Amino acid sequence: MTTQPQTGHDDGSAPRSRPRGAAFLLSQVGAHAATRFAERIGGLGVAPSDVGLLRMIATRPGRSQQSLAEELGVVPSRVVALVDGLERKGLVERRRNPQDRRNYALHLAAEGERVMAGMRDLASAHEDEICAALDDTQRAQLTELLEAIAAQQGLTAGVHPGYRHLPQ
């Protein structure tokens, strides 16, 4: 008969069983990492969802709101609201698409460029802090395993599924 690991209590109370399993640990570490990331970037005046969109625009300057919606897996009106928020913060500019004046081409504004420059150092420090218990080989192995799980679950590479659940 196998038993779950127990946590001892110095106060004499009965030990509790701990949850086991990879899914719980993924959730636990993921929630912790997300909280720490939000704390880190707070000084830049942005939220994690802002950073993800800025990264997507920075890697493909001039992309359309429609292409963002497709990549995020959300309706186009949702992207309009998200980009409106970035534009209000002075992070993104909508420019008329020279090939199709009915559409806007998205570009980082100067403030968006500044935020993304600051993000590079913060993201590296965040990665190092979260993975401090692992050596380089273990970190690479963990990344590979998590990529396999994400692919099997049908998640879009590089896109946080939380965009589908952001408040309006």
N, C-alpha and C positions, 0 to 999 in steps of 0.2 A: 504494500500500500504506500502510495506517495502522498506527501503532504505539501501544501504550499509553504513557502518561506514565511516565517513569522517575524513581526517587528516587536522587539522587546520595549517595555516601558519602564522607566526608572521610578515612576510613581506607584508601582505595584499593581496597576490595572492589568487586565487580561490582554495578552497580545492579540493583534488583528492580523488577518491574512491580507497579503498584498496582492493587487491585481498582477496577473502574469500575462505575458504574450506580447508579440511584436506590435500588434495594432494599438494596444494601450500605450506602449512606450513611444510609438510614432506620434500619437496624439499628445502625450505629455510633453515630449521634447519639442514638437511643433508649436504647441501653445506657448511654451516658455520662449522659444526662439522668436516667435511673432511679437510677443510682449517686449522682449529686449530690443528687437529691431525698431519697434515703434518708439521706445524710449530714446534710442540712439539718434533717430532722425528728427525727433521733435524739435531739436535746436535749429534745424533747417527750415522750420515752418511748414513741413509737409507731413502727410500721412502715408502709410505704406502703399495704399492704392494709388496715390499721386505718383510715387516713385516708379511703380510698375508701368504706368502709362507714359511717364516721361522717358523711361528706358526704351519702350516700344517706339516712341516717336523719334528719339535720338538715333536709334539704329536704322530707321528708315525715314529720314526727313522728307517732308512733302507727301507722306502717305495720307490717304483719305480716312475720314471718320468711318466709312463703310468697311474699309480693310481692317480697322481696329475692331469693329463690331464682329466681323467674321473670325478674327483671331481669338478674341475674348469669348466668343460663343454667346453673345448677348444681342438683343435687338438694337438696331441703330439708334433709336430714341434714347436708349440708356447711355450710349457713348456720347451723344450730344450733351446730356446732363453732366457727365464726367468731364468732358472737355470744357464745358461752360465754367466749371469750378476751377480748372487749371488756368483758364483765361482770366478769370476774376483775380486770381493770385498773381497774375503777371508772368506765368511760367510758360505759356504756350501762345502762339499766334496762329490764327486762321487766316490763310491767304487764298485768294481766288486761284483755282487751278488754271494755269494758262491753257491747258489742253481742253478743259471742260469747265467753263465759267459757272456752271450750276453746282459744282463741287468745291469744297475747300481743301487746300493742302495744309497739313499740320506741320508746324516747325516750333522748335524750342525758342522762346524769347531769351534775352540776355540773362534774366533771372533764372530761367530754367536751365541754362547752361551752367550757371554758378552752382545751382543745387546739384546738378549731376556731377560736377567736378568734386564737390564735397562728399557726394555719395560714394565715390570710388574708395576713399580712405575708410569711410564708415563701414562699407560692406566688407572690406577686407578684415577690419578689426572684428566685426561681428562674426564672420566665418571662423576666424582664429579663436575667438572666445568660446563659441558654441562647440567647436571641435577640438578644444585644447587637450582632451583626454586621449586623442588619437594621434598616431604618427602619420607620416605622409602616405604610406602604403595602406593603412587602415582607412584613412580619409578617402582615398581613391576607391577602395573596395566598397565603403559605405555609399559613396556617390553612385557607383555602378549598380549596387543593389537597389537603392532608392529609385534610380531611373528605370530599372526593370519593373518595379512595383507600379510606378506612375504610368508607364506604358501599358501594362496589363490592365490597369484600372481605366484606361482610356483618357487620361489627363493630357492636355495639350502641353508639350514641352515649353518651359519658360513662362507659362501663364498660370497665375494663381487662380484656382477655381472660385475664390471668394468674390470676384467681380460680379458673379451672377447673383450674389446675395447682399450686395451693398444697399443701404437704405437709399430711397429715391431722393 
